[in-house]
């Protein structure tokens, strides 16, 4: 992946992380980013990648935005 493409994908990732960041308890942003980027590189749409990252955070990192 060239630098310009990577920069664009990182910018998209940052924008997509915003709603999760606002709703989630404290967490390491890089875990969500890694899950999102992995999903995008595997061909997921941005919505699918956001959902995959949220599932990863809930299932693996125990950071769940649906829990109160």
mmCIF file of the N, C-alpha and C atoms, coordinates in Angstrom:
data_MODEL
# 
_entry.id   MODEL 
# 
loop_
_atom_site.group_PDB 
_atom_site.id 
_atom_site.type_symbol 
_atom_site.label_atom_id 
_atom_site.label_alt_id 
_atom_site.label_comp_id 
_atom_site.label_asym_id 
_atom_site.label_entity_id 
_atom_site.label_seq_id 
_atom_site.pdbx_PDB_ins_code 
_atom_site.Cartn_x 
_atom_site.Cartn_y 
_atom_site.Cartn_z 
_atom_site.occupancy 
_atom_site.B_iso_or_equiv 
_atom_site.pdbx_formal_charge 
_atom_site.auth_seq_id 
_atom_site.auth_comp_id 
_atom_site.auth_asym_id 
_atom_site.auth_atom_id 
_atom_site.pdbx_PDB_model_num 
ATOM 1   N N  . UNK A 1 1  ? 0.854   -1.171  0.000  1.00 0.00 ? 1  UNK A N  1 
ATOM 2   C CA . UNK A 1 1  ? 0.000   0.000   0.000  1.00 0.00 ? 1  UNK A CA 1 
ATOM 3   C C  . UNK A 1 1  ? 0.902   1.237   0.000  1.00 0.00 ? 1  UNK A C  1 
ATOM 4   N N  . UNK A 1 2  ? 0.606   2.169   -0.883 1.00 0.00 ? 2  UNK A N  1 
ATOM 5   C CA . UNK A 1 2  ? 1.420   3.384   -0.943 1.00 0.00 ? 2  UNK A CA 1 
ATOM 6   C C  . UNK A 1 2  ? 1.031   4.329   0.196  1.00 0.00 ? 2  UNK A C  1 
ATOM 7   N N  . UNK A 1 3  ? 1.884   5.298   0.441  1.00 0.00 ? 3  UNK A N  1 
ATOM 8   C CA . UNK A 1 3  ? 1.701   6.186   1.580  1.00 0.00 ? 3  UNK A CA 1 
ATOM 9   C C  . UNK A 1 3  ? 0.407   6.994   1.487  1.00 0.00 ? 3  UNK A C  1 
ATOM 10  N N  . UNK A 1 4  ? 0.080   7.495   0.319  1.00 0.00 ? 4  UNK A N  1 
ATOM 11  C CA . UNK A 1 4  ? -1.144  8.289   0.160  1.00 0.00 ? 4  UNK A CA 1 
ATOM 12  C C  . UNK A 1 4  ? -2.389  7.454   0.461  1.00 0.00 ? 4  UNK A C  1 
ATOM 13  N N  . UNK A 1 5  ? -2.404  6.218   -0.008 1.00 0.00 ? 5  UNK A N  1 
ATOM 14  C CA . UNK A 1 5  ? -3.542  5.332   0.257  1.00 0.00 ? 5  UNK A CA 1 
ATOM 15  C C  . UNK A 1 5  ? -3.634  5.020   1.743  1.00 0.00 ? 5  UNK A C  1 
ATOM 16  N N  . UNK A 1 6  ? -2.500  4.754   2.366  1.00 0.00 ? 6  UNK A N  1 
ATOM 17  C CA . UNK A 1 6  ? -2.478  4.476   3.794  1.00 0.00 ? 6  UNK A CA 1 
ATOM 18  C C  . UNK A 1 6  ? -2.946  5.690   4.596  1.00 0.00 ? 6  UNK A C  1 
ATOM 19  N N  . UNK A 1 7  ? -2.503  6.872   4.206  1.00 0.00 ? 7  UNK A N  1 
ATOM 20  C CA . UNK A 1 7  ? -2.927  8.090   4.896  1.00 0.00 ? 7  UNK A CA 1 
ATOM 21  C C  . UNK A 1 7  ? -4.442  8.271   4.792  1.00 0.00 ? 7  UNK A C  1 
ATOM 22  N N  . UNK A 1 8  ? -4.990  8.014   3.627  1.00 0.00 ? 8  UNK A N  1 
ATOM 23  C CA . UNK A 1 8  ? -6.438  8.122   3.434  1.00 0.00 ? 8  UNK A CA 1 
ATOM 24  C C  . UNK A 1 8  ? -7.171  7.119   4.309  1.00 0.00 ? 8  UNK A C  1 
ATOM 25  N N  . UNK A 1 9  ? -6.677  5.897   4.358  1.00 0.00 ? 9  UNK A N  1 
ATOM 26  C CA . UNK A 1 9  ? -7.307  4.862   5.178  1.00 0.00 ? 9  UNK A CA 1 
ATOM 27  C C  . UNK A 1 9  ? -7.196  5.197   6.668  1.00 0.00 ? 9  UNK A C  1 
ATOM 28  N N  . UNK A 1 10 ? -6.069  5.733   7.103  1.00 0.00 ? 10 UNK A N  1 
ATOM 29  C CA . UNK A 1 10 ? -5.925  6.134   8.498  1.00 0.00 ? 10 UNK A CA 1 
ATOM 30  C C  . UNK A 1 10 ? -6.869  7.280   8.847  1.00 0.00 ? 10 UNK A C  1 
ATOM 31  N N  . UNK A 1 11 ? -7.036  8.216   7.918  1.00 0.00 ? 11 UNK A N  1 
ATOM 32  C CA . UNK A 1 11 ? -7.979  9.316   8.147  1.00 0.00 ? 11 UNK A CA 1 
ATOM 33  C C  . UNK A 1 11 ? -9.396  8.767   8.281  1.00 0.00 ? 11 UNK A C  1 
ATOM 34  N N  . UNK A 1 12 ? -9.785  7.873   7.395  1.00 0.00 ? 12 UNK A N  1 
ATOM 35  C CA . UNK A 1 12 ? -11.103 7.232   7.469  1.00 0.00 ? 12 UNK A CA 1 
ATOM 36  C C  . UNK A 1 12 ? -11.267 6.512   8.812  1.00 0.00 ? 12 UNK A C  1 
ATOM 37  N N  . UNK A 1 13 ? -10.229 5.810   9.220  1.00 0.00 ? 13 UNK A N  1 
ATOM 38  C CA . UNK A 1 13 ? -10.273 5.067   10.476 1.00 0.00 ? 13 UNK A CA 1 
ATOM 39  C C  . UNK A 1 13 ? -10.485 6.014   11.650 1.00 0.00 ? 13 UNK A C  1 
ATOM 40  N N  . UNK A 1 14 ? -9.779  7.126   11.664 1.00 0.00 ? 14 UNK A N  1 
ATOM 41  C CA . UNK A 1 14 ? -9.933  8.107   12.733 1.00 0.00 ? 14 UNK A CA 1 
ATOM 42  C C  . UNK A 1 14 ? -11.358 8.645   12.790 1.00 0.00 ? 14 UNK A C  1 
ATOM 43  N N  . UNK A 1 15 ? -11.911 8.952   11.618 1.00 0.00 ? 15 UNK A N  1 
ATOM 44  C CA . UNK A 1 15 ? -13.288 9.450   11.579 1.00 0.00 ? 15 UNK A CA 1 
ATOM 45  C C  . UNK A 1 15 ? -14.275 8.401   12.069 1.00 0.00 ? 15 UNK A C  1 
ATOM 46  N N  . UNK A 1 16 ? -14.077 7.153   11.686 1.00 0.00 ? 16 UNK A N  1 
ATOM 47  C CA . UNK A 1 16 ? -14.976 6.067   12.087 1.00 0.00 ? 16 UNK A CA 1 
ATOM 48  C C  . UNK A 1 16 ? -14.846 5.736   13.569 1.00 0.00 ? 16 UNK A C  1 
ATOM 49  N N  . UNK A 1 17 ? -13.665 5.968   14.127 1.00 0.00 ? 17 UNK A N  1 
ATOM 50  C CA . UNK A 1 17 ? -13.443 5.677   15.541 1.00 0.00 ? 17 UNK A CA 1 
ATOM 51  C C  . UNK A 1 17 ? -14.153 6.686   16.438 1.00 0.00 ? 17 UNK A C  1 
ATOM 52  N N  . UNK A 1 18 ? -14.402 7.884   15.936 1.00 0.00 ? 18 UNK A N  1 
ATOM 53  C CA . UNK A 1 18 ? -15.005 8.949   16.736 1.00 0.00 ? 18 UNK A CA 1 
ATOM 54  C C  . UNK A 1 18 ? -16.253 8.552   17.497 1.00 0.00 ? 18 UNK A C  1 
ATOM 55  N N  . UNK A 1 19 ? -17.267 7.996   16.831 1.00 0.00 ? 19 UNK A N  1 
ATOM 56  C CA . UNK A 1 19 ? -18.480 7.606   17.552 1.00 0.00 ? 19 UNK A CA 1 
ATOM 57  C C  . UNK A 1 19 ? -18.225 6.518   18.606 1.00 0.00 ? 19 UNK A C  1 
ATOM 58  N N  . UNK A 1 20 ? -17.349 5.577   18.298 1.00 0.00 ? 20 UNK A N  1 
ATOM 59  C CA . UNK A 1 20 ? -17.020 4.539   19.272 1.00 0.00 ? 20 UNK A CA 1 
ATOM 60  C C  . UNK A 1 20 ? -16.311 5.169   20.468 1.00 0.00 ? 20 UNK A C  1 
ATOM 61  N N  . UNK A 1 21 ? -15.363 6.033   20.195 1.00 0.00 ? 21 UNK A N  1 
ATOM 62  C CA . UNK A 1 21 ? -14.604 6.714   21.253 1.00 0.00 ? 21 UNK A CA 1 
ATOM 63  C C  . UNK A 1 21 ? -15.539 7.465   22.197 1.00 0.00 ? 21 UNK A C  1 
ATOM 64  N N  . UNK A 1 22 ? -16.524 8.140   21.629 1.00 0.00 ? 22 UNK A N  1 
ATOM 65  C CA . UNK A 1 22 ? -17.452 8.938   22.423 1.00 0.00 ? 22 UNK A CA 1 
ATOM 66  C C  . UNK A 1 22 ? -18.340 8.078   23.319 1.00 0.00 ? 22 UNK A C  1 
ATOM 67  N N  . UNK A 1 23 ? -18.666 6.877   22.877 1.00 0.00 ? 23 UNK A N  1 
ATOM 68  C CA . UNK A 1 23 ? -19.589 6.018   23.616 1.00 0.00 ? 23 UNK A CA 1 
ATOM 69  C C  . UNK A 1 23 ? -18.901 4.991   24.508 1.00 0.00 ? 23 UNK A C  1 
ATOM 70  N N  . UNK A 1 24 ? -17.646 4.705   24.246 1.00 0.00 ? 24 UNK A N  1 
ATOM 71  C CA . UNK A 1 24 ? -16.956 3.611   24.930 1.00 0.00 ? 24 UNK A CA 1 
ATOM 72  C C  . UNK A 1 24 ? -16.298 4.071   26.229 1.00 0.00 ? 24 UNK A C  1 
ATOM 73  N N  . UNK A 1 25 ? -16.164 3.125   27.147 1.00 0.00 ? 25 UNK A N  1 
ATOM 74  C CA . UNK A 1 25 ? -15.335 3.426   28.318 1.00 0.00 ? 25 UNK A CA 1 
ATOM 75  C C  . UNK A 1 25 ? -13.878 3.557   27.874 1.00 0.00 ? 25 UNK A C  1 
ATOM 76  N N  . UNK A 1 26 ? -13.007 3.996   28.760 1.00 0.00 ? 26 UNK A N  1 
ATOM 77  C CA . UNK A 1 26 ? -11.596 4.154   28.386 1.00 0.00 ? 26 UNK A CA 1 
ATOM 78  C C  . UNK A 1 26 ? -11.036 2.883   27.743 1.00 0.00 ? 26 UNK A C  1 
ATOM 79  N N  . UNK A 1 27 ? -10.302 3.087   26.660 1.00 0.00 ? 27 UNK A N  1 
ATOM 80  C CA . UNK A 1 27 ? -9.721  1.961   25.927 1.00 0.00 ? 27 UNK A CA 1 
ATOM 81  C C  . UNK A 1 27 ? -8.515  2.464   25.131 1.00 0.00 ? 27 UNK A C  1 
ATOM 82  N N  . UNK A 1 28 ? -7.738  1.518   24.634 1.00 0.00 ? 28 UNK A N  1 
ATOM 83  C CA . UNK A 1 28 ? -6.599  1.859   23.789 1.00 0.00 ? 28 UNK A CA 1 
ATOM 84  C C  . UNK A 1 28 ? -7.089  1.978   22.353 1.00 0.00 ? 28 UNK A C  1 
ATOM 85  N N  . UNK A 1 29 ? -6.993  3.185   21.812 1.00 0.00 ? 29 UNK A N  1 
ATOM 86  C CA . UNK A 1 29 ? -7.513  3.445   20.470 1.00 0.00 ? 29 UNK A CA 1 
ATOM 87  C C  . UNK A 1 29 ? -6.889  2.526   19.435 1.00 0.00 ? 29 UNK A C  1 
ATOM 88  N N  . UNK A 1 30 ? -5.631  2.141   19.623 1.00 0.00 ? 30 UNK A N  1 
ATOM 89  C CA . UNK A 1 30 ? -4.939  1.353   18.603 1.00 0.00 ? 30 UNK A CA 1 
ATOM 90  C C  . UNK A 1 30 ? -5.550  -0.028  18.438 1.00 0.00 ? 30 UNK A C  1 
ATOM 91  N N  . UNK A 1 31 ? -6.197  -0.553  19.469 1.00 0.00 ? 31 UNK A N  1 
ATOM 92  C CA . UNK A 1 31 ? -6.862  -1.852  19.322 1.00 0.00 ? 31 UNK A CA 1 
ATOM 93  C C  . UNK A 1 31 ? -8.029  -1.738  18.338 1.00 0.00 ? 31 UNK A C  1 
ATOM 94  N N  . UNK A 1 32 ? -8.842  -0.688  18.492 1.00 0.00 ? 32 UNK A N  1 
ATOM 95  C CA . UNK A 1 32 ? -9.968  -0.472  17.575 1.00 0.00 ? 32 UNK A CA 1 
ATOM 96  C C  . UNK A 1 32 ? -9.446  -0.200  16.172 1.00 0.00 ? 32 UNK A C  1 
ATOM 97  N N  . UNK A 1 33 ? -8.433  0.648   16.059 1.00 0.00 ? 33 UNK A N  1 
ATOM 98  C CA . UNK A 1 33 ? -7.854  0.963   14.759 1.00 0.00 ? 33 UNK A CA 1 
ATOM 99  C C  . UNK A 1 33 ? -7.358  -0.294  14.052 1.00 0.00 ? 33 UNK A C  1 
ATOM 100 N N  . UNK A 1 34 ? -6.653  -1.141  14.770 1.00 0.00 ? 34 UNK A N  1 
ATOM 101 C CA . UNK A 1 34 ? -6.099  -2.358  14.160 1.00 0.00 ? 34 UNK A CA 1 
ATOM 102 C C  . UNK A 1 34 ? -7.206  -3.257  13.635 1.00 0.00 ? 34 UNK A C  1 
ATOM 103 N N  . UNK A 1 35 ? -8.253  -3.425  14.419 1.00 0.00 ? 35 UNK A N  1 
ATOM 104 C CA . UNK A 1 35 ? -9.366  -4.271  13.978 1.00 0.00 ? 35 UNK A CA 1 
ATOM 105 C C  . UNK A 1 35 ? -10.063 -3.664  12.760 1.00 0.00 ? 35 UNK A C  1 
ATOM 106 N N  . UNK A 1 36 ? -10.255 -2.354  12.779 1.00 0.00 ? 36 UNK A N  1 
ATOM 107 C CA . UNK A 1 36 ? -10.895 -1.672  11.652 1.00 0.00 ? 36 UNK A CA 1 
ATOM 108 C C  . UNK A 1 36 ? -10.040 -1.784  10.395 1.00 0.00 ? 36 UNK A C  1 
ATOM 109 N N  . UNK A 1 37 ? -8.758  -1.457  10.520 1.00 0.00 ? 37 UNK A N  1 
ATOM 110 C CA . UNK A 1 37 ? -7.859  -1.521  9.361  1.00 0.00 ? 37 UNK A CA 1 
ATOM 111 C C  . UNK A 1 37 ? -7.776  -2.930  8.793  1.00 0.00 ? 37 UNK A C  1 
ATOM 112 N N  . UNK A 1 38 ? -7.718  -3.913  9.663  1.00 0.00 ? 38 UNK A N  1 
ATOM 113 C CA . UNK A 1 38 ? -7.664  -5.303  9.202  1.00 0.00 ? 38 UNK A CA 1 
ATOM 114 C C  . UNK A 1 38 ? -8.912  -5.636  8.381  1.00 0.00 ? 38 UNK A C  1 
ATOM 115 N N  . UNK A 1 39 ? -10.067 -5.268  8.901  1.00 0.00 ? 39 UNK A N  1 
ATOM 116 C CA . UNK A 1 39 ? -11.317 -5.550  8.189  1.00 0.00 ? 39 UNK A CA 1 
ATOM 117 C C  . UNK A 1 39 ? -11.355 -4.846  6.833  1.00 0.00 ? 39 UNK A C  1 
ATOM 118 N N  . UNK A 1 40 ? -10.915 -3.593  6.786  1.00 0.00 ? 40 UNK A N  1 
ATOM 119 C CA . UNK A 1 40 ? -10.910 -2.856  5.515  1.00 0.00 ? 40 UNK A CA 1 
ATOM 120 C C  . UNK A 1 40 ? -9.963  -3.507  4.519  1.00 0.00 ? 40 UNK A C  1 
ATOM 121 N N  . UNK A 1 41 ? -8.796  -3.920  4.993  1.00 0.00 ? 41 UNK A N  1 
ATOM 122 C CA . UNK A 1 41 ? -7.833  -4.564  4.097  1.00 0.00 ? 41 UNK A CA 1 
ATOM 123 C C  . UNK A 1 41 ? -8.344  -5.909  3.596  1.00 0.00 ? 41 UNK A C  1 
ATOM 124 N N  . UNK A 1 42 ? -9.244  -6.524  4.346  1.00 0.00 ? 42 UNK A N  1 
ATOM 125 C CA . UNK A 1 42 ? -9.830  -7.801  3.932  1.00 0.00 ? 42 UNK A CA 1 
ATOM 126 C C  . UNK A 1 42 ? -11.049 -7.608  3.025  1.00 0.00 ? 42 UNK A C  1 
ATOM 127 N N  . UNK A 1 43 ? -11.414 -6.345  2.733  1.00 0.00 ? 43 UNK A N  1 
ATOM 128 C CA . UNK A 1 43 ? -12.482 -6.074  1.784  1.00 0.00 ? 43 UNK A CA 1 
ATOM 129 C C  . UNK A 1 43 ? -13.803 -5.629  2.380  1.00 0.00 ? 43 UNK A C  1 
ATOM 130 N N  . UNK A 1 44 ? -13.863 -5.445  3.687  1.00 0.00 ? 44 UNK A N  1 
ATOM 131 C CA . UNK A 1 44 ? -15.102 -4.973  4.314  1.00 0.00 ? 44 UNK A CA 1 
ATOM 132 C C  . UNK A 1 44 ? -15.382 -3.527  3.941  1.00 0.00 ? 44 UNK A C  1 
ATOM 133 N N  . UNK A 1 45 ? -16.648 -3.180  3.915  1.00 0.00 ? 45 UNK A N  1 
ATOM 134 C CA . UNK A 1 45 ? -17.041 -1.784  3.741  1.00 0.00 ? 45 UNK A CA 1 
ATOM 135 C C  . UNK A 1 45 ? -16.721 -1.032  5.033  1.00 0.00 ? 45 UNK A C  1 
ATOM 136 N N  . UNK A 1 46 ? -16.747 0.300   5.001  1.00 0.00 ? 46 UNK A N  1 
ATOM 137 C CA . UNK A 1 46 ? -16.528 1.040   6.246  1.00 0.00 ? 46 UNK A CA 1 
ATOM 138 C C  . UNK A 1 46 ? -17.515 0.669   7.357  1.00 0.00 ? 46 UNK A C  1 
ATOM 139 N N  . UNK A 1 47 ? -18.779 0.485   7.018  1.00 0.00 ? 47 UNK A N  1 
ATOM 140 C CA . UNK A 1 47 ? -19.763 0.091   8.040  1.00 0.00 ? 47 UNK A CA 1 
ATOM 141 C C  . UNK A 1 47 ? -19.463 -1.300  8.597  1.00 0.00 ? 47 UNK A C  1 
ATOM 142 N N  . UNK A 1 48 ? -19.120 -2.219  7.732  1.00 0.00 ? 48 UNK A N  1 
ATOM 143 C CA . UNK A 1 48 ? -18.775 -3.567  8.176  1.00 0.00 ? 48 UNK A CA 1 
ATOM 144 C C  . UNK A 1 48 ? -17.520 -3.558  9.044  1.00 0.00 ? 48 UNK A C  1 
ATOM 145 N N  . UNK A 1 49 ? -16.548 -2.751  8.667  1.00 0.00 ? 49 UNK A N  1 
ATOM 146 C CA . UNK A 1 49 ? -15.307 -2.663  9.432  1.00 0.00 ? 49 UNK A CA 1 
ATOM 147 C C  . UNK A 1 49 ? -15.546 -2.043  10.803 1.00 0.00 ? 49 UNK A C  1 
ATOM 148 N N  . UNK A 1 50 ? -16.403 -1.042  10.884 1.00 0.00 ? 50 UNK A N  1 
ATOM 149 C CA . UNK A 1 50 ? -16.745 -0.452  12.181 1.00 0.00 ? 50 UNK A CA 1 
ATOM 150 C C  . UNK A 1 50 ? -17.401 -1.490  13.080 1.00 0.00 ? 50 UNK A C  1 
ATOM 151 N N  . UNK A 1 51 ? -18.306 -2.263  12.509 1.00 0.00 ? 51 UNK A N  1 
ATOM 152 C CA . UNK A 1 51 ? -18.971 -3.315  13.285 1.00 0.00 ? 51 UNK A CA 1 
ATOM 153 C C  . UNK A 1 51 ? -17.970 -4.383  13.720 1.00 0.00 ? 51 UNK A C  1 
ATOM 154 N N  . UNK A 1 52 ? -17.061 -4.749  12.844 1.00 0.00 ? 52 UNK A N  1 
ATOM 155 C CA . UNK A 1 52 ? -16.050 -5.749  13.181 1.00 0.00 ? 52 UNK A CA 1 
ATOM 156 C C  . UNK A 1 52 ? -15.143 -5.242  14.298 1.00 0.00 ? 52 UNK A C  1 
ATOM 157 N N  . UNK A 1 53 ? -14.768 -3.980  14.231 1.00 0.00 ? 53 UNK A N  1 
ATOM 158 C CA . UNK A 1 53 ? -13.917 -3.407  15.270 1.00 0.00 ? 53 UNK A CA 1 
ATOM 159 C C  . UNK A 1 53 ? -14.653 -3.369  16.608 1.00 0.00 ? 53 UNK A C  1 
ATOM 160 N N  . UNK A 1 54 ? -15.921 -3.005  16.585 1.00 0.00 ? 54 UNK A N  1 
ATOM 161 C CA . UNK A 1 54 ? -16.710 -2.988  17.821 1.00 0.00 ? 54 UNK A CA 1 
ATOM 162 C C  . UNK A 1 54 ? -16.845 -4.391  18.407 1.00 0.00 ? 54 UNK A C  1 
ATOM 163 N N  . UNK A 1 55 ? -17.059 -5.384  17.539 1.00 0.00 ? 55 UNK A N  1 
ATOM 164 C CA . UNK A 1 55 ? -17.141 -6.785  18.019 1.00 0.00 ? 55 UNK A CA 1 
ATOM 165 C C  . UNK A 1 55 ? -15.824 -7.215  18.642 1.00 0.00 ? 55 UNK A C  1 
ATOM 166 N N  . UNK A 1 56 ? -14.718 -6.877  17.979 1.00 0.00 ? 56 UNK A N  1 
ATOM 167 C CA . UNK A 1 56 ? -13.405 -7.222  18.514 1.00 0.00 ? 56 UNK A CA 1 
ATOM 168 C C  . UNK A 1 56 ? -13.217 -6.586  19.892 1.00 0.00 ? 56 UNK A C  1 
ATOM 169 N N  . UNK A 1 57 ? -13.535 -5.313  19.996 1.00 0.00 ? 57 UNK A N  1 
ATOM 170 C CA . UNK A 1 57 ? -13.361 -4.633  21.272 1.00 0.00 ? 57 UNK A CA 1 
ATOM 171 C C  . UNK A 1 57 ? -14.216 -5.263  22.367 1.00 0.00 ? 57 UNK A C  1 
ATOM 172 N N  . UNK A 1 58 ? -15.435 -5.654  22.031 1.00 0.00 ? 58 UNK A N  1 
ATOM 173 C CA . UNK A 1 58 ? -16.318 -6.278  23.020 1.00 0.00 ? 58 UNK A CA 1 
ATOM 174 C C  . UNK A 1 58 ? -15.858 -7.687  23.371 1.00 0.00 ? 58 UNK A C  1 
ATOM 175 N N  . UNK A 1 59 ? -15.554 -8.479  22.354 1.00 0.00 ? 59 UNK A N  1 
ATOM 176 C CA . UNK A 1 59 ? -15.245 -9.897  22.571 1.00 0.00 ? 59 UNK A CA 1 
ATOM 177 C C  . UNK A 1 59 ? -13.843 -10.143 23.116 1.00 0.00 ? 59 UNK A C  1 
ATOM 178 N N  . UNK A 1 60 ? -12.876 -9.387  22.642 1.00 0.00 ? 60 UNK A N  1 
ATOM 179 C CA . UNK A 1 60 ? -11.472 -9.646  22.997 1.00 0.00 ? 60 UNK A CA 1 
ATOM 180 C C  . UNK A 1 60 ? -10.982 -8.694  24.092 1.00 0.00 ? 60 UNK A C  1 
ATOM 181 N N  . UNK A 1 61 ? -11.344 -7.437  23.984 1.00 0.00 ? 61 UNK A N  1 
ATOM 182 C CA . UNK A 1 61 ? -10.831 -6.428  24.921 1.00 0.00 ? 61 UNK A CA 1 
ATOM 183 C C  . UNK A 1 61 ? -11.828 -6.109  26.043 1.00 0.00 ? 61 UNK A C  1 
ATOM 184 N N  . UNK A 1 62 ? -13.030 -6.648  25.935 1.00 0.00 ? 62 UNK A N  1 
ATOM 185 C CA . UNK A 1 62 ? -14.083 -6.439  26.956 1.00 0.00 ? 62 UNK A CA 1 
ATOM 186 C C  . UNK A 1 62 ? -14.435 -4.967  27.116 1.00 0.00 ? 62 UNK A C  1 
ATOM 187 N N  . UNK A 1 63 ? -14.416 -4.266  25.999 1.00 0.00 ? 63 UNK A N  1 
ATOM 188 C CA . UNK A 1 63 ? -14.851 -2.864  25.938 1.00 0.00 ? 63 UNK A CA 1 
ATOM 189 C C  . UNK A 1 63 ? -16.097 -2.862  25.066 1.00 0.00 ? 63 UNK A C  1 
ATOM 190 N N  . UNK A 1 64 ? -17.243 -2.761  25.716 1.00 0.00 ? 64 UNK A N  1 
ATOM 191 C CA . UNK A 1 64 ? -18.515 -2.901  25.014 1.00 0.00 ? 64 UNK A CA 1 
ATOM 192 C C  . UNK A 1 64 ? -19.342 -1.638  25.182 1.00 0.00 ? 64 UNK A C  1 
ATOM 193 N N  . UNK A 1 65 ? -19.676 -0.993  24.089 1.00 0.00 ? 65 UNK A N  1 
ATOM 194 C CA . UNK A 1 65 ? -20.469 0.236   24.167 1.00 0.00 ? 65 UNK A CA 1 
ATOM 195 C C  . UNK A 1 65 ? -21.941 -0.041  24.415 1.00 0.00 ? 65 UNK A C  1 
ATOM 196 N N  . UNK A 1 66 ? -22.371 -1.297  24.332 1.00 0.00 ? 66 UNK A N  1 
ATOM 197 C CA . UNK A 1 66 ? -23.775 -1.615  24.598 1.00 0.00 ? 66 UNK A CA 1 
ATOM 198 C C  . UNK A 1 66 ? -24.028 -1.961  26.049 1.00 0.00 ? 66 UNK A C  1 
ATOM 199 N N  . UNK A 1 67 ? -22.968 -2.120  26.840 1.00 0.00 ? 67 UNK A N  1 
ATOM 200 C CA . UNK A 1 67 ? -23.115 -2.455  28.257 1.00 0.00 ? 67 UNK A CA 1 
ATOM 201 C C  . UNK A 1 67 ? -23.240 -1.191  29.085 1.00 0.00 ? 67 UNK A C  1 
ATOM 202 N N  . UNK A 1 68 ? -24.032 -1.282  30.116 1.00 0.00 ? 68 UNK A N  1 
ATOM 203 C CA . UNK A 1 68 ? -24.147 -0.161  31.075 1.00 0.00 ? 68 UNK A CA 1 
ATOM 204 C C  . UNK A 1 68 ? -23.670 -0.610  32.426 1.00 0.00 ? 68 UNK A C  1 
# 
